[in-house]
Amino acid sequence: MQVAMIGLGKMGANMARRLRRAGHEVVGYNLDQDVTQELADECGLEVAVSLADAVAKMPAPRAIWLMLPAGEPTEQTLDELRGLLSPGDIVIEGGNSNYQESQSRAAEMKELGIDYLDVGTAGGIWGLQNGYALMVGGDASAVKRVEPLMQALAPMPDKGWLHCGPSGAGHFVKMVHNGIEYGIMQVYAEGFSLLKGKTEFGFDLAAISGMWQDGSVIRSWLLELTVQFLAQDQQLNGIEPYVADSGEGRWTVNEAIAQGVPAPAITVALMTRFASQGKDEFGNKMLAMMRKGFGGHAIKVK
């Protein structure tokens, strides 16, 4: 089938490549037109020079897939699309948007007769090779219409994608997915810090992580990736101890608070990321001064 891919960054470009490999027709649009042209030369997608051009190149009913940063870029594109699309068209939003925004957008599009699917998309830079995990929210009839796209992007036609529920459900499941990801990564990081700190044993971290991949209950794809970078460098001296947070971890913790559901591991993982960003510096200075105040303990000064 035919689809327009709007946003050809790392994820969008690889998704376009995978769709083309499966024989689907792809119209591509990206703000940087050189990126679009290079991808066209590589995999044969059709170049659109604007959002309006992308819509015009497709016969109705259309399928428009957005792979854009959450927030203003996605909202601006949707605002423009509202004036370009026709009843019966489908908008698929595959970025990391807040599920509540997706619910609102779906309701607005429905008033125009346009279907709106929120698709939480996981797989990162390995999605082209391995396929993507797709968490879909929206009306079942709209999902059925774009099922060939889901089947082509997923690891297997019948595995790795799921219609999770009504509008917002796809992005909600992806939000929780990312929260779990935060927790798993934090636990691995803490465990390897303990191993590295026991210097008298001279641990080979790459060998240990590789051994854990066979038969251990903690084996995983994340551990496989850990094996790969530890095999190259076990000291990581050139890496700054700074870990960004995409926003979905925050939303997951906020949801846990709203539901009154305890999520301590995810919450601690999020707070640790904040600490890595230097947001604990003033608090630690306060602690040092209080300790000096009541106990006369020495403080370190710059």
C-alpha positions as CSV (number, residue, x, y, z in Angstrom):
1,M,0.0,0.0,0.0
2,Q,1.0,3.7,-0.2
3,V,2.0,5.8,2.8
4,A,3.6,9.2,3.3
5,M,6.4,9.2,5.9
6,I,6.7,12.7,7.4
7,G,10.0,13.1,9.3
8,L,13.1,11.2,8.0
9,G,15.4,11.2,11.0
10,K,17.0,8.0,12.2
11,M,13.7,6.3,13.0
12,G,11.7,7.7,10.1
13,A,14.3,7.0,7.5
14,N,14.9,3.4,8.6
15,M,11.1,2.8,8.7
16,A,10.8,4.2,5.2
17,R,13.6,1.8,4.1
18,R,11.9,-1.2,5.7
19,L,8.6,-0.3,4.1
20,R,10.2,0.0,0.7
21,R,12.0,-3.4,1.2
22,A,8.5,-4.9,1.8
23,G,7.3,-3.4,-1.5
24,H,5.2,-0.6,-0.2
25,E,5.1,2.8,-2.0
26,V,6.5,5.6,0.2
27,V,6.2,9.3,-0.3
28,G,8.9,11.0,1.9
29,Y,9.1,14.5,3.3
30,N,11.7,16.0,5.6
31,L,12.6,19.6,6.4
32,D,16.1,19.0,5.0
33,Q,15.3,18.1,1.4
34,D,18.9,16.7,0.9
35,V,18.0,13.9,3.3
36,T,14.9,13.1,1.4
37,Q,16.7,13.0,-1.9
38,E,19.5,10.8,-0.6
39,L,16.9,8.4,0.7
40,A,15.1,8.4,-2.6
41,D,18.3,7.6,-4.4
42,E,18.9,4.8,-2.0
43,C,15.6,3.0,-1.7
44,G,13.3,4.5,-4.3
45,L,10.8,6.5,-2.2
46,E,9.0,9.4,-3.9
47,V,10.2,12.9,-2.9
48,A,7.8,15.5,-1.6
49,V,9.1,19.0,-1.2
50,S,6.4,20.1,1.3
51,L,3.7,18.7,3.5
52,A,1.1,19.8,0.9
53,D,3.1,18.1,-1.8
54,A,3.2,14.9,0.1
55,V,-0.6,14.9,0.5
56,A,-1.1,15.8,-3.1
57,K,1.0,12.9,-4.4
58,M,-1.3,10.4,-2.7
59,P,-4.8,9.3,-3.8
60,A,-7.5,9.3,-1.2
61,P,-8.0,7.7,1.2
62,R,-4.5,8.5,2.4
63,A,-2.2,7.1,5.2
64,I,0.1,9.8,6.6
65,W,2.7,8.5,9.1
66,L,4.4,11.1,11.3
67,M,7.8,10.4,12.9
68,L,8.6,13.8,14.5
69,P,9.7,15.0,17.9
70,A,6.9,15.1,20.4
71,G,5.5,18.5,21.2
72,E,5.5,21.6,19.0
73,P,7.0,19.9,15.8
74,T,4.2,17.3,15.9
75,E,1.5,19.8,16.8
76,Q,2.5,22.3,14.0
77,T,2.5,19.5,11.4
78,L,-1.0,18.3,12.6
79,D,-2.3,21.8,12.4
80,E,-1.2,22.0,8.8
81,L,-2.5,18.6,7.9
82,R,-6.0,19.5,9.2
83,G,-6.3,21.8,6.3
84,L,-4.9,19.4,3.7
85,L,-6.5,16.0,4.5
86,S,-10.0,14.7,3.6
87,P,-12.5,12.6,5.4
88,G,-11.5,8.9,5.3
89,D,-7.7,9.7,5.6
90,I,-5.7,8.2,8.4
91,V,-3.0,10.0,10.4
92,I,-0.5,7.7,12.2
93,E,1.5,9.4,14.9
94,G,4.6,7.3,15.8
95,G,6.5,9.7,18.0
96,N,6.8,9.7,21.8
97,S,3.7,12.0,22.4
98,N,1.9,12.1,25.7
99,Y,-1.1,9.7,25.5
100,Q,-3.5,12.5,26.7
101,E,-2.4,14.7,23.8
102,S,-3.1,11.7,21.5
103,Q,-6.6,11.3,22.9
104,S,-7.3,15.0,22.3
105,R,-5.9,14.9,18.8
106,A,-7.9,11.8,17.9
107,A,-11.1,13.5,19.0
108,E,-10.3,16.6,17.0
109,M,-9.5,14.6,13.9
110,K,-12.6,12.5,14.3
111,E,-14.7,15.7,13.9
112,L,-13.1,16.1,10.5
113,G,-13.8,12.5,9.5
114,I,-10.1,11.6,9.8
115,D,-8.9,8.6,11.7
116,Y,-6.0,9.1,14.1
117,L,-3.8,6.3,15.3
118,D,-1.2,6.7,18.1
119,V,1.6,4.2,17.6
120,G,4.3,3.8,20.3
121,T,7.4,2.8,18.3
122,A,10.3,1.0,19.8
123,G,13.4,-0.6,18.3
124,G,15.7,2.4,17.9
125,I,18.6,2.2,15.4
126,W,18.2,-1.6,15.2
127,G,14.6,-1.4,13.9
128,L,15.6,-1.6,10.2
129,Q,17.4,-4.9,10.8
130,N,15.3,-6.4,13.5
131,G,11.9,-4.8,13.0
132,Y,10.0,-2.5,15.3
133,A,7.8,-3.1,18.3
134,L,4.6,-1.2,17.5
135,M,2.0,-0.4,20.2
136,V,-1.2,0.9,18.4
137,G,-4.1,2.9,19.8
138,G,-7.2,3.9,17.9
139,D,-10.3,2.5,16.2
140,A,-10.1,-1.1,15.1
141,S,-11.4,-0.4,11.6
142,A,-8.6,2.1,11.0
143,V,-6.0,-0.3,12.4
144,K,-7.2,-3.0,10.0
145,R,-6.8,-0.6,7.0
146,V,-3.1,0.0,7.7
147,E,-2.3,-3.6,8.9
148,P,0.0,-4.2,6.0
149,L,2.2,-1.4,7.2
150,M,2.4,-2.8,10.7
151,Q,3.2,-6.2,9.4
152,A,6.0,-4.9,7.3
153,L,7.6,-2.8,10.1
154,A,7.2,-5.4,12.9
155,P,9.8,-8.2,13.3
156,M,7.3,-10.7,11.9
157,P,3.8,-10.1,10.3
158,D,2.1,-11.6,13.3
159,K,4.5,-10.7,16.1
160,G,5.9,-7.5,17.5
161,W,2.9,-5.3,17.0
162,L,-0.4,-5.1,18.8
163,H,-3.6,-3.1,18.7
164,C,-3.6,-2.2,22.4
165,G,-6.9,-0.3,22.7
166,P,-8.7,2.9,21.9
167,S,-7.1,6.3,21.2
168,G,-4.2,7.0,23.6
169,A,-3.6,3.4,24.4
170,G,-0.7,3.0,22.1
171,H,1.2,5.9,23.5
172,F,0.3,4.9,27.1
173,V,1.8,1.4,26.6
174,K,4.9,3.0,25.1
175,M,5.2,5.3,28.0
176,V,5.1,2.4,30.5
177,H,7.5,0.5,28.2
178,N,10.0,3.4,28.5
179,G,9.6,3.6,32.2
180,I,10.4,-0.1,32.5
181,E,13.4,0.5,30.3
182,Y,14.7,3.2,32.7
183,G,14.5,0.7,35.6
184,I,16.2,-2.2,33.8
185,M,19.0,0.1,32.6
186,Q,19.5,1.5,36.2
187,V,19.8,-2.0,37.7
188,Y,22.4,-3.1,35.2
189,A,24.3,0.1,35.7
190,E,24.4,-0.4,39.5
191,G,25.4,-4.1,39.3
192,F,28.3,-3.4,37.0
193,S,29.4,-0.5,39.2
194,L,29.7,-3.0,42.1
195,L,31.7,-5.4,39.9
196,K,34.0,-2.7,38.7
197,G,34.5,-1.4,42.3
198,K,35.8,-4.8,43.5
199,T,39.2,-4.2,42.0
200,E,41.0,-7.0,43.9
201,F,39.2,-9.6,41.8
202,G,40.3,-8.1,38.5
203,F,36.9,-8.8,36.9
204,D,36.6,-9.0,33.1
205,L,33.3,-7.2,32.8
206,A,32.8,-8.1,29.1
207,A,33.4,-11.8,29.9
208,I,30.9,-11.7,32.8
209,S,28.2,-9.9,30.9
210,G,28.8,-12.4,28.0
211,M,28.5,-15.4,30.3
212,W,25.2,-14.0,31.7
213,Q,23.8,-14.1,28.2
214,D,23.7,-17.9,28.3
215,G,21.2,-19.5,30.7
216,S,20.9,-16.6,33.1
217,V,17.6,-15.2,34.2
218,I,19.0,-11.7,33.6
219,R,19.9,-12.2,30.0
220,S,18.4,-9.6,27.6
221,W,18.9,-7.5,24.5
222,L,20.1,-4.7,26.7
223,L,22.7,-7.0,28.2
224,E,23.7,-8.1,24.7
225,L,24.4,-4.4,23.8
226,T,26.3,-4.1,27.1
227,V,28.5,-7.0,26.1
228,Q,29.3,-5.3,22.8
229,F,30.5,-2.0,24.3
230,L,32.3,-3.5,27.2
231,A,34.3,-5.7,24.8
232,Q,35.6,-2.5,23.3
233,D,36.1,-0.4,26.5
234,Q,35.6,-1.4,30.1
235,Q,36.8,1.9,31.6
236,L,34.6,4.3,29.8
237,N,36.9,7.1,30.8
238,G,36.0,9.2,27.8
239,I,32.3,9.2,28.6
240,E,30.7,12.0,30.6
241,P,28.5,10.6,33.4
242,Y,25.4,12.4,32.0
243,V,22.2,10.6,31.1
244,A,19.4,12.5,29.4
245,D,15.7,11.7,30.0
246,S,13.3,11.8,27.1
247,G,10.2,12.8,29.1
248,E,8.5,9.5,29.1
249,G,10.1,8.5,32.4
250,R,8.6,11.6,34.0
251,W,5.2,10.8,32.5
252,T,5.4,7.2,33.9
253,V,6.2,8.4,37.4
254,N,3.4,11.1,37.2
255,E,1.0,8.3,36.2
256,A,2.1,6.2,39.1
257,I,1.4,9.1,41.4
258,A,-2.0,9.8,39.8
259,Q,-3.0,6.1,40.2
260,G,-1.5,5.7,43.6
261,V,0.5,2.7,42.3
262,P,4.0,2.3,43.8
263,A,6.7,2.4,41.2
264,P,9.9,2.9,43.2
265,A,12.4,1.4,40.8
266,I,11.3,3.5,37.9
267,T,11.1,6.6,40.1
268,V,14.6,6.1,41.5
269,A,16.0,5.5,38.0
270,L,14.4,8.8,36.9
271,M,15.9,10.6,39.9
272,T,19.3,9.2,39.2
273,R,19.2,10.6,35.7
274,F,18.4,14.0,37.1
275,A,21.4,13.6,39.4
276,S,23.6,12.8,36.4
277,Q,22.5,16.0,34.8
278,G,23.9,18.0,37.8
279,K,20.6,18.8,39.3
280,D,21.7,17.5,42.7
281,E,24.7,19.8,43.0
282,F,23.0,22.5,45.1
283,G,21.4,19.9,47.3
284,N,24.7,18.3,47.9
285,K,26.2,21.6,48.8
286,M,23.4,22.2,51.3
287,L,24.1,18.8,52.8
288,A,27.8,19.6,53.2
289,M,27.1,22.9,54.9
290,M,24.5,21.4,57.3
291,R,26.9,18.6,58.2
292,K,29.6,21.3,58.9
293,G,27.0,23.3,60.9
294,F,26.0,20.6,63.4
295,G,29.2,18.6,63.6
296,G,32.0,20.8,62.5
297,H,32.8,18.5,59.7
298,A,35.2,19.7,57.0
299,I,33.9,20.6,53.6
300,K,35.7,20.5,50.2
301,V,36.0,23.9,48.5
302,K,36.8,24.6,44.9
